[in-house]
Amino acid sequence: MHLQTRKLPGLLLASLAIMGLTLQANAQSAAPEKEDPEMKIYRATATKINDLIHTKLDVRFDYAKRYLYGKAWISLKPHFYPTDSLTLDAKGMDVKSVSLVQTSGASTIKFPSEAMLKAARTTPLQFDYDDQQIRVKLNKTYKNNEPYTVYVEYTAKPDEAKVEGSAAITDAKGLYFINPDGKDPKKPIQIWTQGETESSSVWFPTIDRTNQKTTSEISMTVEKKYVTLSNGKLVSQKPNADGTRTDTWRMDLPHAPYLFMMAVGEFSIVKDSWRGKEVNYYVEKAYAPHAKAIFGNTPEMMTFFSKLLGYDYPWVKYSQIIVRDYVSGAMENTTATIHGDFLQKTDRELLDDDDRLGESVIAHELFHHWFGDLATAESWSNLTMNESFADYSEYLWFEHKFGKDAADEHGYTAMNNYMESAEYQGDRHLVRFHYHNKEDMFDAVSYQKGGRILHMLRNYLGDEAFFKGLNLYLRENAFKATEAHQLRLAMEEVTGQDLNWFFNQWYFGEGYPSLDISYDYNEAGKAKVTVEQKGDKVFDLPFAIDVYAGGKKERHQVRLSEKKATFTFPLGGKADFVNVDADKVLIAKKTDRRDLSTYIFQYKNAPNYLDRREAIEACIKQQTSNAGARETLIAALKDKYEGLRVLAISGLKIESSDIQAAALPVLKELATKDAYSPVRAAALKQLGKLKDAQYMPLFEAALKDRSYMVEGTALNAIAELDVKKAYQLAKIMEKDAKGLLNSGIANVYAKNGDVSDVPFFSAKLQESTGQEKIGAAIMYLNILAMVDDTPTVTKGIDEVVDVVTGFNNNWVNNYIMNLLGPIAKKKQEKAAASSGELRNALNSQADYILKAAAKIKESSKEE
């Protein structure tokens, strides 16, 4: 599972940067939790009474009622102890009958033919159903060597089921009918499913637990015009007399019920392959020409991960499908990953994917096919065994495909996301057996912190041992349910080391160290570093220290296992720089007490992305007062890594004459020639701040750039010089506005403040999906702050509130609330300077906006 809002801050800031806006919302400290009885419950792994063996489903759909009519043949056996009963999860269904199935010669039906089913004898079984579970009285007591099959006929009613979503997965009804009546001309008719966490049992009866595994066969009867997708291989397509078609998908390797999936719709299938296996991309027809641009690296990923793990991709095929209105980011259904439509972009839009979101999501879901689908977390308490690995796969892929700088930037963002979350929500154990709701496990601890922990473990053990350990873990736990101790045991077997200290600290403990680091280079022939852990908890931290002296670098492996320690290194001369945590792998906050000269040296000599980033950030702060800092920052404008070029450009205080003299020639070159569109856009933005007419030709030329981000930034720069000209250009460019060009146009329209342009913002809000809706909502607020027409303002505020409250995310709620306050204040100030009807209208609007903020706040409490 890839969380929909994980990267939301970065996406918002990118669009707001073009608009010239700054979010004023501040992270809030986590409020003390009230006594919650749910937190006292030990969340044990589900007891296995019966084991699933095989699940056969035959389903058809009622679009008008949003029902699924289903038949299920479920083969099971007692796990160990004899039993005469069976409990199946089945949420919100009409259960018509439950029967025992007996075929001649065998009691277990696996991949049965139609003839076998017709010949089978069925015996009705007694059952009770409470709208959540079917409790079945079997015909006898079965031993664990006696398989049996039950048949259930049922109607699934997902829209009527009593289920609740969460911030991570916004709905839990399992089966989704998208635009089933076709009334929305801008939206395709689709059906798709979402099983995680325990929502598969909304559309078929099963034992909906992660520690169950079953083979499967799913037959879907659909209109002939529709394409279907499910787990495993498409083994038959049968035309029916009524004009429908029945597609049967068979999965002959066992997988957990939450990984079952179906999708139905008018998709284009763009075909690829890997070692003779089908690799297909399902997209809306308009995006078929762009499918290879979106997904084309998938076969290379499969090769890379297979080689890295020493374990080939184990499944029969790999398909990826993009659907509308998806309830999270993406989901790793076995052999058939579902992606939200934020991934559905044209090749031009992909130019501006500066954080490579698409690549990270594709890698994340693919890696789950080893960690999650093959070896599956035995309970939600052990979600790290799925999600931490998938999170770390993004780093591994970036390192392989885009270089270590790109990977380290991705890891840096992940670390910051986790630390911000820990400050805002409080920290938690990585493996935790006490939680309010299983959905709470889908957080920055299970994802980003877990990924960073794996990176630390890799660094500590070394690549060869780490990946050999992963191979052993996969080989020993394939098609099984696992917990963190099995990873520890695999790593211990490979390395011969006791790793309880590491797992107790990072998997079964919480928090991270805050390090205060001070230096003494003054004593002849020595360099000293003192590292102190702040706070009560003392961590055991092995890390590297690199000492630079006399043109050489010497590495020292140290271990901090007490509250404060001083490390002394003998030298032949004076140290130039001492680099603590030289590999930049520790999950820690650092207060580094050193002077600017060491940062300047660090930029020129230390190799890693974070070394150079730290130096650039230090030089940004002193660029106007220190010539060395200025020189370093100007050098960083041409850093080998594009992300650091953007950082250096964005940090320039371009209003300084000293900065201008050194930077302008470089900025002009970067704005026109850099291969990376975010670099070109950042350079254009800085030049635009000068409001200098000599750059108008450069801005106009940039309007022909293939990058929407560059176009939007150039349009903003033109607006700083001539808003009327920019407005006329925006009207022309609106016809082909996607991505961040929309933000540029929106900013021009907001500057103009004409009520006639408001429909553009409303349309963009309605057209956007997923994360993009939040950016569209912020753009909408920007124009609503400028116009005076009360019906337009109230309608727009209502539309924004509907979007925000539907997002079910406190982070989003807080940001929007903090934007609404200043807008209301602006209306009040304008009202104070006005009179008559306008004054009354503006005050009325301010009141309405404040009430909207209160409504959003109330929705946050309800969560």
ABEGO torsion letter per residue (X at the ends): XBBAAAAAAAAAAAAAAAAGBBBABBBBBBBBBBBBAAAABBBBBBBBABBBABBBBBBBBBAAAGBBBBBBBBBBBBAABBBABBBBBBBGBBBABBBBBBBBGBABBBGBBAAAAAABBBBBBBBBBAGABBBBBBABBBBAABBBBBBBBBBBBAAABBBBBBAABABAAGBBBBGAAGABAABBBBBBBBAOABAAAAABBBBBBAABBBBBBBBBBBBAABBBBBBEBBABBBBBAAGBBBBBBBBABBBBAAABBBBBEBBBBBBBBBGGBBBBBBBBAAAAAAAAAAAAAAAAAAAAAAAAAGBBBABABBBBBBBBGBABABBABBGBBBBBAAABBBAAAAAABAAGAAAAAAAAAAAAAABGAABBBABAAAAAAAAAAAAAAAAAAAAAAAEAAAAAAAAAAAAAAAAAAAAAAEBBBABBABBABAAAABBAAABAAAAAAAAAAAAAAEAAAAAAAAAAAAAAABGBBBBAAAAAAAAAAAAGBBAAAAAAAAAABBEBBBBBBBBBAABBGBBBBBBBBBEABBBBBBBBBBBBBGGBBBBBBBBBABABBBBBBBBABBBABBBBGAAGABBBBBBBBBBAAAAAAAAAABABAAAAAAAAAAAAAAAAABAAAAAAAAAAAABABAAAAAAAAAABBAABAAAAAAAAAAAAAAAAABABAAAAAAAAAAAAAAGBAAAAAAAAAAAABABAAAAAAAAAAAAAABAAAAAAAAAAAAABBBEAAAAAAAAAAAAAGBAAAAAAAAAAAAABBEAAAAAAAAAAAAAAAABABAAAAAAAAAAAAAAAAAAGBAAAAAAAAAAAAAAAAAAAAAAAABBEAAAAAAAAAAAAAAAAAAAAAAAAAAX
